[in-house]
Amino acid sequence: MRSPTDRPAPEDVVAISGLTRRFGQATVVDHVDLVVPRGVAFGLLGPNGAGKTTMIKMLITLLAPSDGTATIAGCDIRTQPARVRRLVGYVPQLLSADGSLTAEENLLVFARLYHLPRSQRRARIDEALASVGLEGSARELVRNFSGGMVRRLEIVQSMLHRPPVLFLDEPTIGLDPAARRDVWEELRGVTAREDTTLFITTHDMEEAEQLCDQVAIMSQGRLVAHGSPDELKAQVGPDASLDDVFIAMSGGADSAAKGGFRDVARGRRTARRLG
Ligand SMILES: Nc1ncnc2c1ncn2[C@@H]1O[C@H](COP(=O)(O)OP(=O)(O)OP(=O)(O)O)[C@@H](O)[C@H]1O
């Protein structure tokens, strides 16, 4: 694994250096260094309030860093934000599809936002719907979709411009087990076909095991561990699960208890809208 202090190499899709964000007196992302190579599925794990969403928002240029910086496919988030936005797809925790539009209308909105040439839009939208099994629901209102269908639509709408890196903030929160498995399968399929680097946040260890080649554990704004799931499990003990790693390295219940009202309320809102 490359050290974050090495110079970014072309194969490093995400290279983060000293990235920090403060809200008032609170430092919620604290001098994070991290390198994610091309083609890797990377999972940022951590309890509620650890700083995962704040980190993603800085990487996709929705939030300015207080200190430090990062590059996405070689472009600096501080000095080249417009270029970075063309290089990333983002599926937020909260709703990004419009329930009052059909699936294909939602995709058309994103095709325009991403400035896809008019001549390519129809084919790209049809291909996107078919790639996640939604071709039969193209003209249905999204408000009538199941939670899993909404997530599948959000994944392909955020990839219409074929970004090299796709960020997903807790992609299966609020979904039932069958829908979660469907979303994992579709995610693995579309990202492999498009050669997309995946950067997800989750506190679901099964999700991390199923999807991620590499994981890092974030606790109170700092990265406290980074490696493959097997490497981290071996550090904790011969029979350790990823849950054991999470509890041992994130400070367990003490750290989880720090997630405040804002964090819990957001999780519940997401679960409600997908349920
Ligand atoms: N705009 C803001 N103003 C003040 N504090 C904020 C703001 N956004 C986030 N925070 C605080 O920063 C901390 C980190 O929040 P963040 O959403 O990044 O955590 P998280 O790891 O993504 O949590 P979750 O797993 O619940 O999504 C929390 O304590 C949160 O309340």
The ligand as an ORCA input file, in Angstrom:
! r2SCAN-3c Opt
* xyz 0 1
  N     -22.826     22.182      8.966
  C     -22.447     21.739     10.173
  N     -22.348     22.584     11.212
  C     -21.940     22.142     12.426
  N     -21.616     20.871     12.700
  C     -21.713     19.977     11.710
  C     -22.127     20.353     10.379
  N     -22.116     19.252      9.578
  C     -21.709     18.230     10.379
  N     -21.469     18.657     11.633
  C     -21.006     17.838     12.783
  O     -19.777     17.244     12.394
  C     -19.671     15.925     12.939
  C     -19.373     14.956     11.823
  O     -20.546     14.843     11.008
  P     -20.607     13.908      9.719
  O     -21.969     14.046      9.155
  O     -19.473     14.204      8.831
  O     -20.412     12.469     10.382
  P     -20.644     11.032      9.750
  O     -19.480     10.199     10.128
  O     -20.948     11.146      8.292
  O     -21.941     10.534     10.528
  P     -23.158      9.580      9.999
  O     -22.622      8.185     10.035
  O     -24.216      9.805     11.014
  O     -23.554     10.023      8.626
  C     -20.979     15.651     13.675
  O     -20.807     15.877     15.039
  C     -21.942     16.648     13.069
  O     -22.972     16.966     13.960
*
